[in-house]
């Protein structure tokens, strides 16, 4: 794991995560079968709302590293929320793979030329996002510190 930390510095992880999240938010509105963007479907807004937690986690980690602060219970809860959101990322991977596997089912229909390339890009970006998220958890542990709240007063609210 230390080799990965040398290959991917913290700033690169932060920037890549933000770029990938923004790209996936845009691609979330894209319809693979129709080659159109759908902005009026309620389902398309779930992923961008969930990514807010990811953006906040990146900001909090960046702030803690910059200010040389210790982790707090709010940061721990945010990280635990990201563990749950990573299941959504995994679901999105399998959902997109399922859509891509239906390519041969629609031989008689006109499927856009961008179907396979954009679908493959979406799957790749989700896999990369999960990978970068796991590395950012390791960076939080190395740069900010572990969650040791038995020694500290758990009632201190450091975000006030």
N, C-alpha and C positions, 0 to 999 in steps of 0.2 A: 504494500500500500504506500510505503514511503517513496517508491519509484514513481507512482502516479502523482504524488504531491510535487515531485521535482519536475515532472513533465508538464503538469497543469498547475501553474501558479494561481493563487487566490484571485488575483485581478482578472485573469483569463476566465476562470470559472464563473465569476460574477458577470462579466460582460457577455460571455457565451450564453449563460442562462437567461439573461434579459433578452438577448436577440432571439433565442429559440422560443422563449415564451411569447414574444410579440409576433413572431412568424406563425406560431401555432394558433394564436388568437385570430389572426387574419384567415388562416386556412380552415379554421373551425367553421367559418361561414360559407366555405366553398362546397359545392355539391359535385362529387366526383362523377356521377352519372350524367349530369346535365351541363357541366362546365359553366355554371353560373354561381353567383353569390346570393345567399338567402339571408337577408337582414331582418325579416319579419317572423322568423320561426323562434319561438320561445326557447326551444332546446339548444339553440346555438349560443345562448347567453349564459348557460350554466358553466361552461368551461372558463370563459373570461372572468366570471365572478370567483371561481375557485382559485384561479391564478393570482388573485389579489393576496392570498395568504402566502404564496410563494414569493411575490415581490416584497411583501412586508418582512418575510424571513431574511431575504437577501439584504434588505436595508438594515435590519436590526443587527445581523451578523457584521455587516460592514461598519456600522456605528460602534459596536462593541470592540471590534479590532482597532478602529481608529482612535477611540477614546481609552483603550486599554482597560475596559471594564470587565467585570466578572459576569457569568451567566446568571439569569434570574428565573423565577418560576414562570413568568410570562413568556420568556424565550423558550423555555422547555415545553410549555403548552403549545406554542406555535410550531415547534419542531414536531411534536406528536401529531398535530393537525396535518402537517405535511406528509407524515407516514400514511395517514388515511387518504390524502389526496393522491399519493403515488399509486394507490389502487385504481383511482380514476384514470390515471395515465396508462396503466396496464390494460384497463378495460378499453380505452381508446385504441391502443395498439391492436388488440384482438378484434375490435369492431372494424377497424380499417382493413385488417388482414381478411376478415370475412367478406367485406365488400370487394376487395381485390380478387378473392378467390371466385367470386361470381362472374368474373369476366367472360368465361366461356359459356355461361348460361344465356347470355344475351347476344348470340352470334347474329341473329336476324335484326337486331336493333342497331341503331347508329350510336356507338359509344365514342366519346371524344378521344382524340389522339392523346390528350393530357391525362387520361384515366390512370394508366400505370405509372408514369413518371411522378405525377403529383401524389398519388397514393403511396408510392415507395418513399417519397420525400417525407410525407407525414409520419409514416412508421419509423423511418430513420431518426427524425427529429424527436419523436417521443422516446425512443430508446436512448438517444443521446441526452435528453432531458433527465431521464431517470438516473443515468450514469453520473451526470454532473451534480444532481441533487445528492446522491450518495457521497460524492467527493466533498461537496460543501458541508455535509454533516461531519465528515472527518476533519475538515478545516476548522469547523466550529470547535471541535474537541481539542485540536492542537493550538489554535490561536486564541480562543476565548477561554477555554477550560471546560472541565467536565462538570456535570450537574451534581454537586455535592451539597445538598440542602440540609443534611442532618447537622452539620456544623454551624450553619448560619441560621439566623432568625427567618423563618419562612414567611413572616408577616410583613417584611419590609417590601415596600412597593417602590422599586427603583425607577419606574416610568413616570413618577409624579414629579 
